[in-house]
Amino acid sequence: MAFTREEILRRLVAQGAAGKPVVGCGAGTGISAKMAEAGGADLIIIYNSGRYRMAGRGSLAGLLAYGDANAIVMEMGAEVLPVATKTPVLAGINGTDPFRLMPVFLRQLKEMGFSGVQNFPTVGLIDGGFRANIEATGMGYDKEVEAIHVAHEIDLFTSPYVFDADQAKAMTKAGADILVAHVGLTTAGTIGAGVSLTLDQAIERVLTIAEAGRSVRSDILVICHGGPFDEPENVGAALARMPGIAGFLGRPASNDSPRSVRSGVRSRNSSGSGWPRASSRHGRQQKLLGRGRPGVGFAGARPGLDFPIPAEDDSPEGRAVLSRSTATGGAPCAP
């Protein structure tokens, strides 16, 4: 079922108030979406690269001319949306697609049952002369910013990838609800990237992106993705060093569940007590929802990294998912 932007924000605000980091998980199939939901994912995102990954190919296949990314995500929606009914599902959209009237396409996604969007495929993963020519010929990152703005205007939840400070500012001005600080392809799994930033470099980039976004809007939520943020231990260690970063987004490397990401980080930081209510500001989300509770917000929070497993995760299905993940040694939603 589709969730309104207000409903999603209410859920995420509740996560922050309870000291629970946000966990988003990519899904490439209906079964991986069901596993993510059973494991307690806060957001499920589907995009064309998820289909390629489930076929044993790397994420960059989603950037190449192997298929119509926007058509593929609609096909995937027909598979995933009927089985993921308790968790908001976001669509990965190719905002630079010159053959789509983006306002029409975004309304189609909303009517289909998607709760929000994310900019993938994204030219943010491309650099050098090829990127310069993409930008020069009207198919650049600014088109992705425009698509996020249109999505915001029709009340879709927006969670764009950003790769640097300028993009963080642009997407925040466009109305993004969460910035996903992307630090490159992750290295985990059999089809992970062979090269990535070091953990120190990735942390520095995420914090730079967060600072830039908050220079535009102080209460913007920021989560991290990619590079060395792959295994639960690495995510836990990184979040402990990134004050105010609200959580983590991973893509599907297997058909397992994000429950083991939560429990893995929890075990890595068993002394954590959750995020202290360090912010004295009334966040935009609290104002929107009429909460008006001073001191509850993400912007100034420090993750204590106690990842309590939601009560609904302790179901037979959730325990089965955790057992399966442990048995296979799979990284549940490692990008």
Secondary structure, 3 states (H helix, E strand, C coil): CCCCHHHHHHHHHHHHHCCCCEEEEECCCHHHHHHHHHCCCCEEEECHHHHHHHCCCCHHHHHCCCCCHHHHHHHHHHHHCCCCCCCCEEEEECCCCCCCCHHHHHHHHHHHCCCEEEECCCHHHCCHHHHHHHHHCCCCHHHHHHHHHHHHHCCCEECCEECCHHHHHHHHHHCCCEEEEECCCCCCCCCCCCCCCCHHHHHHHHHHHHHHHHHHCCCCEEEEEECCECCHHHHHHHHHCCCCCCEEEECCCCCCCCHHHHHHHHHHCCCCCCCCCCCCCCCHHHHHHCCCCCCCCCCCCCCCCCCCCCHHHHCHHHHHHHHHHHHHCCCCCCC
